[in-house]
């Protein structure tokens, strides 16, 4: 006689004559068999356990949601994100800088000319650029970097946002229906973000990036605010941030370390280069923050980091050097890199950014 747990694997509970209650764990009986058979039939599936859960999620949504608009949103989102991964995937080894700024900036404006120079400088330094693919600052950066070094992540709008001539027809151009999918592409793929003066969209992207890095939902990256020489757009913004947010306690003074303001393209590229001088990437392993670094650090440098940044450690925490941890061994391309292991408090990201700056300067 089968136990109740065995029976549930072959005869899952149903909701009505033609509706089966589905679970993400493998207790769906013939439905799991059918999904597995589909995966095997199609072939070439990476991470089949994740693909199985995506299929189950789609089936559950079909059972649960009576609103066709919700299902269309889920469907479009999945398709847009799938296409994003397809387009960016072959360039995962190349660092990319996302650049934001006004679509209304004219070619004779100082900011436009500066954006062209930034695109050129980033290209020459080995970076690719990601823009919104539209006119204004976006077109200027794409012009400077050139089509071969550009991505365009456009948005379908009834006005203003048409693909610029550099991006139009480019195989690295994507047009999104939903802003939130586009935002994921902008920030997920970026190794740095640069912002020129702009409107609501530019400010939205600035705040979105800051919120994600401040809360640790996005790994730290350089965030560069660019004013043309003598310009005051970002300096006025920064004054507001200080007087209205810092002074009223809405953010911490250390959060000002999450971004930098510059007035030249040379400074912008130099700040990005400096961030990656020693720093490679970040990962959490259990309760440890692991910073992958390009070259070993002297023990004296680690001691200075410990002394200078003890305030961001958990009580009794340390900063130590290490080789690749066992949990990282599957990341073969970077398993050879040294590690800095930090008992980080997971909240002082502005100070963590300062630690990275100090590490880069002392190495």
C-alpha positions as CSV (number, residue, x, y, z in Angstrom):
1,X,0.0,0.0,0.0
2,X,1.4,3.4,-1.0
3,X,2.0,6.1,1.7
4,X,0.1,9.4,1.4
5,X,3.4,11.1,0.3
6,X,3.9,8.5,-2.5
7,X,0.3,8.9,-3.6
8,X,0.7,12.7,-3.9
9,X,3.5,12.2,-6.4
10,X,1.4,10.3,-8.8
11,X,-2.0,11.6,-8.1
12,X,-1.8,15.3,-7.2
13,X,-4.8,17.0,-5.8
14,X,-7.1,18.5,-8.3
15,X,-9.4,21.6,-8.2
16,X,-12.5,20.5,-10.1
17,X,-12.7,18.0,-13.0
18,X,-10.1,19.6,-15.3
19,X,-7.9,21.7,-13.0
20,X,-4.9,20.4,-11.2
21,X,-3.3,22.2,-8.3
22,X,0.4,22.8,-9.3
23,X,3.4,23.1,-7.1
24,X,6.9,24.4,-7.8
25,X,8.4,21.3,-6.0
26,X,8.1,18.1,-8.0
27,X,4.8,16.7,-6.7
28,X,2.7,17.3,-9.8
29,X,2.7,13.7,-11.1
30,X,1.9,13.5,-14.8
31,X,2.2,17.3,-15.2
32,X,5.9,17.0,-14.1
33,X,6.3,14.1,-16.5
34,X,4.9,16.2,-19.4
35,X,7.1,19.2,-18.6
36,X,10.2,16.9,-18.4
37,X,9.3,15.3,-21.7
38,X,8.9,18.7,-23.3
39,X,12.3,19.8,-22.0
40,X,13.9,16.6,-23.3
41,X,12.1,16.9,-26.6
42,X,13.3,20.4,-27.3
43,X,16.8,19.7,-26.2
44,X,19.7,22.1,-25.5
45,X,18.1,23.4,-22.4
46,X,20.5,25.0,-19.9
47,X,19.5,24.9,-16.2
48,X,16.5,22.7,-16.8
49,X,15.4,23.0,-13.1
50,X,14.8,26.8,-13.6
51,X,13.1,26.3,-17.0
52,X,10.8,23.8,-15.3
53,X,9.8,26.3,-12.7
54,X,9.2,29.0,-15.4
55,X,6.8,26.6,-17.2
56,X,5.0,25.8,-13.9
57,X,4.7,29.5,-13.2
58,X,3.1,30.1,-16.6
59,X,0.7,27.3,-16.0
60,X,-0.2,28.5,-12.5
61,X,-0.7,32.0,-13.9
62,X,-3.1,30.6,-16.5
63,X,-5.1,28.9,-13.8
64,X,-5.2,31.8,-11.3
65,X,-5.5,35.0,-13.3
66,X,-8.8,35.9,-15.0
67,X,-7.4,39.2,-16.3
68,X,-6.0,38.7,-19.8
69,X,-4.2,42.1,-19.5
70,X,-2.1,40.6,-16.6
71,X,-1.2,37.6,-18.6
72,X,-0.2,39.7,-21.6
73,X,2.0,41.8,-19.3
74,X,3.7,38.6,-18.0
75,X,4.1,37.2,-21.5
76,X,5.6,40.4,-23.0
77,X,7.9,40.8,-20.0
78,X,9.3,37.3,-20.4
79,X,9.8,37.7,-24.1
80,X,11.5,41.1,-23.7
81,X,13.8,39.9,-21.0
82,X,14.6,36.8,-23.1
83,X,15.5,38.9,-26.0
84,X,17.6,41.2,-23.8
85,X,19.7,38.3,-22.7
86,X,20.1,37.1,-26.2
87,X,21.4,40.5,-27.5
88,X,23.7,41.2,-24.6
89,X,24.9,37.7,-23.9
90,X,27.7,37.6,-26.5
91,X,29.2,40.8,-25.0
92,X,29.3,39.7,-21.4
93,X,33.1,39.9,-21.3
94,X,33.1,43.6,-22.4
95,X,32.5,46.4,-19.9
96,X,29.7,48.7,-20.7
97,X,28.7,52.2,-19.6
98,X,25.1,53.3,-19.6
99,X,24.7,56.9,-20.5
100,X,21.5,58.9,-19.7
101,X,20.6,62.5,-20.7
102,X,17.9,64.6,-22.4
103,X,16.4,63.5,-25.7
104,X,15.9,67.2,-26.4
105,X,19.5,68.3,-26.3
106,X,20.4,69.9,-29.7
107,X,23.6,69.1,-31.6
108,X,24.9,72.7,-31.1
109,X,24.6,72.5,-27.3
110,X,27.8,72.1,-25.2
111,X,26.4,69.0,-23.5
112,X,25.8,67.3,-26.9
113,X,29.3,67.9,-28.1
114,X,30.6,66.7,-24.7
115,X,28.5,63.5,-25.0
116,X,30.1,62.8,-28.4
117,X,33.5,63.2,-26.9
118,X,32.5,60.9,-24.0
119,X,31.4,58.2,-26.5
120,X,34.7,58.5,-28.3
121,X,36.7,58.3,-25.0
122,X,34.8,55.3,-23.7
123,X,35.3,53.5,-27.0
124,X,39.0,54.2,-27.0
125,X,39.3,53.0,-23.4
126,X,37.7,49.7,-24.4
127,X,34.2,50.2,-23.2
128,X,30.9,49.8,-25.1
129,X,28.1,52.2,-24.5
130,X,24.4,51.6,-23.7
131,X,21.9,54.4,-24.4
132,X,18.2,54.8,-24.8
133,X,18.7,54.7,-28.5
134,X,16.9,58.0,-29.1
135,X,17.9,61.6,-30.1
136,X,19.7,64.2,-28.1
137,X,22.4,63.0,-25.6
138,X,21.7,59.4,-26.6
139,X,22.5,60.0,-30.2
140,X,25.6,62.0,-29.3
141,X,27.1,59.2,-27.3
142,X,26.3,56.6,-30.0
143,X,27.9,58.9,-32.6
144,X,31.0,59.2,-30.5
145,X,31.3,55.5,-29.7
146,X,30.2,54.3,-33.2
147,X,27.7,51.7,-34.1
148,X,30.0,48.8,-33.5
149,X,30.5,49.8,-29.8
150,X,26.9,50.8,-29.1
151,X,23.7,49.3,-27.7
152,X,20.4,51.0,-28.0
153,X,17.5,50.1,-25.6
154,X,14.6,52.1,-26.9
155,X,11.1,52.5,-25.6
156,X,7.9,52.6,-27.7
157,X,6.4,56.0,-27.2
158,X,3.8,58.1,-29.1
159,X,6.3,61.0,-29.4
160,X,9.9,61.9,-29.2
161,X,11.6,58.5,-28.8
162,X,12.5,57.2,-32.2
163,X,15.7,55.3,-32.9
164,X,18.6,57.6,-33.8
165,X,20.4,57.0,-37.1
166,X,23.4,55.3,-35.4
167,X,21.2,52.7,-33.7
168,X,18.5,52.3,-36.4
169,X,18.9,48.8,-37.8
170,X,21.7,48.0,-35.4
171,X,21.7,44.3,-34.3
172,X,22.3,45.6,-30.8
173,X,19.1,47.6,-30.7
174,X,16.1,46.6,-28.7
175,X,12.7,48.4,-28.5
176,X,10.7,47.8,-25.3
177,X,7.0,48.1,-24.6
178,X,7.5,48.4,-20.8
179,X,9.8,50.9,-19.1
180,X,10.5,48.5,-16.3
181,X,12.1,45.9,-18.6
182,X,14.1,48.6,-20.3
183,X,15.4,49.8,-16.9
184,X,16.5,46.3,-16.0
185,X,18.6,46.2,-19.2
186,X,20.1,49.6,-18.6
187,X,21.3,48.7,-15.1
188,X,21.8,44.9,-15.2
189,X,24.3,45.2,-18.1
190,X,26.1,48.3,-17.0
191,X,29.5,48.4,-15.3
192,X,29.1,52.2,-14.9
193,X,26.4,54.8,-15.3
194,X,27.0,58.4,-16.6
195,X,24.3,61.1,-16.5
196,X,24.1,64.3,-18.4
197,X,21.5,66.9,-17.7
198,X,18.0,65.8,-18.6
199,X,14.3,65.8,-17.8
200,X,12.1,63.5,-15.7
201,X,13.5,60.4,-17.3
202,X,17.1,61.2,-16.6
203,X,16.2,62.1,-13.0
204,X,14.2,58.9,-12.7
205,X,17.2,56.9,-13.8
206,X,19.5,58.7,-11.4
207,X,17.3,58.0,-8.5
208,X,16.6,54.4,-9.5
209,X,20.3,53.7,-9.8
210,X,21.0,55.4,-6.4
211,X,18.2,53.5,-4.7
212,X,19.4,50.2,-6.0
213,X,23.1,50.7,-4.9
214,X,22.1,52.3,-1.6
215,X,20.0,49.3,-0.7
216,X,22.4,46.7,-2.0
217,X,19.9,45.5,-4.7
218,X,22.5,46.4,-7.3
219,X,26.2,45.8,-7.0
220,X,28.3,49.0,-6.6
221,X,29.2,50.7,-9.8
222,X,30.6,54.1,-10.7
223,X,27.8,56.7,-11.0
224,X,29.1,59.8,-12.7
225,X,27.1,63.1,-12.9
226,X,28.4,65.1,-15.8
227,X,28.0,68.9,-16.1
228,X,29.5,70.8,-19.1
229,X,32.2,73.2,-17.9
230,X,30.5,76.0,-16.0
231,X,27.2,74.1,-15.9
232,X,25.2,73.9,-12.7
233,X,22.5,71.3,-13.4
234,X,24.1,68.6,-11.1
235,X,25.6,71.0,-8.7
236,X,22.1,72.4,-8.1
237,X,20.7,68.9,-7.7
238,X,23.5,68.1,-5.3
239,X,22.6,71.1,-3.2
240,X,19.0,70.0,-3.0
241,X,20.2,66.5,-2.0
242,X,22.3,67.9,0.8
243,X,19.9,70.5,2.2
244,X,16.7,68.6,1.9
245,X,17.7,64.9,2.2
246,X,20.9,64.8,4.2
247,X,20.1,67.7,6.6
248,X,16.6,66.3,7.3
249,X,17.9,62.8,7.9
250,X,16.2,61.2,4.9
251,X,19.5,59.7,3.8
252,X,22.9,59.4,5.5
253,X,25.9,61.6,4.7
254,X,27.8,58.5,3.6
255,X,25.2,58.1,0.8
256,X,26.9,61.0,-1.0
257,X,29.8,58.7,-1.6
258,X,27.7,56.6,-4.1
259,X,28.1,59.2,-6.9
260,X,30.6,61.7,-8.3
261,X,30.2,64.9,-10.2
262,X,32.7,65.9,-13.0
263,X,33.0,68.6,-15.6
264,X,35.1,66.8,-18.2
265,X,34.9,63.6,-20.2
266,X,38.5,62.8,-19.2
267,X,37.5,62.9,-15.6
268,X,34.5,60.7,-16.2
269,X,36.5,58.0,-17.9
270,X,39.3,58.3,-15.3
271,X,36.8,57.7,-12.4
272,X,35.4,54.6,-14.1
273,X,38.9,53.3,-14.9
274,X,40.0,53.9,-11.3
275,X,37.0,51.9,-9.9
276,X,38.2,48.8,-11.9
277,X,41.9,49.3,-11.2
278,X,41.8,46.6,-8.6
279,X,38.2,45.8,-8.0
280,X,36.7,43.0,-10.2
281,X,33.3,42.0,-8.8
282,X,31.3,41.2,-5.7
283,X,29.5,38.2,-4.4
284,X,27.9,37.2,-1.1
285,X,28.8,33.7,0.2
286,X,26.6,32.9,3.2
287,X,27.1,35.9,5.5
288,X,30.4,37.0,3.9
289,X,30.9,39.7,1.4
290,X,33.5,38.5,-1.2
291,X,35.3,41.2,-3.3
292,X,37.2,39.6,-6.2
293,X,40.4,41.6,-6.9
294,X,42.8,41.6,-9.8
295,X,46.1,41.4,-7.9
296,X,47.0,40.3,-4.3
297,X,47.0,43.0,-1.7
298,X,49.8,43.5,0.7
299,X,48.9,42.5,4.3
300,X,49.6,46.1,5.4
301,X,46.9,47.4,3.0
302,X,44.4,45.0,4.5
303,X,45.3,46.2,8.0
304,X,44.7,49.8,7.0
305,X,41.4,48.8,5.4
306,X,40.4,47.1,8.6
307,X,41.3,50.1,10.7
308,X,39.6,52.6,8.4
309,X,36.4,50.8,7.9
310,X,35.8,48.9,11.1
311,X,32.5,50.8,11.3
312,X,31.0,48.9,8.4
313,X,31.8,45.5,9.9
314,X,29.5,43.3,12.0
315,X,30.6,43.3,15.7
316,X,33.9,41.4,15.9
317,X,34.1,41.3,12.1
318,X,37.3,41.2,10.1
319,X,38.7,41.9,6.6
320,X,40.9,39.1,5.4
321,X,42.6,37.9,2.2
322,X,41.6,34.6,0.7
323,X,41.7,32.4,-2.4
324,X,38.6,31.4,-4.2
325,X,36.0,30.0,-1.8
326,X,34.6,26.5,-2.4
327,X,31.2,28.0,-3.2
328,X,32.7,30.0,-6.1
329,X,34.7,27.2,-7.7
330,X,32.2,26.8,-10.5
331,X,33.0,30.3,-11.7
332,X,36.0,29.1,-13.6
333,X,36.9,32.3,-15.5
334,X,37.6,34.1,-12.2
335,X,38.4,31.3,-9.8
336,X,42.1,32.3,-10.0
337,X,41.5,35.8,-8.6
338,X,42.4,36.8,-5.0
339,X,39.6,37.6,-2.7
340,X,39.0,40.1,0.0
341,X,36.5,38.6,2.6
342,X,34.6,41.2,4.6
343,X,32.2,40.7,7.5
344,X,30.1,43.5,6.0
345,X,27.0,44.9,7.9
346,X,25.0,44.9,4.6
347,X,23.8,48.5,5.0
348,X,26.8,51.0,4.7
349,X,27.1,50.9,1.0
350,X,28.4,54.4,0.7
351,X,31.2,53.6,3.0
352,X,31.8,50.3,1.2
353,X,32.3,52.4,-2.0
354,X,34.9,54.4,-0.1
355,X,36.7,51.2,0.9
356,X,36.8,50.1,-2.7
357,X,38.3,53.6,-3.7
358,X,40.9,53.2,-1.0
359,X,41.8,49.7,-2.0
360,X,42.2,50.8,-5.6
361,X,44.4,53.7,-4.7
362,X,46.7,51.7,-2.5
363,X,47.2,48.8,-4.8
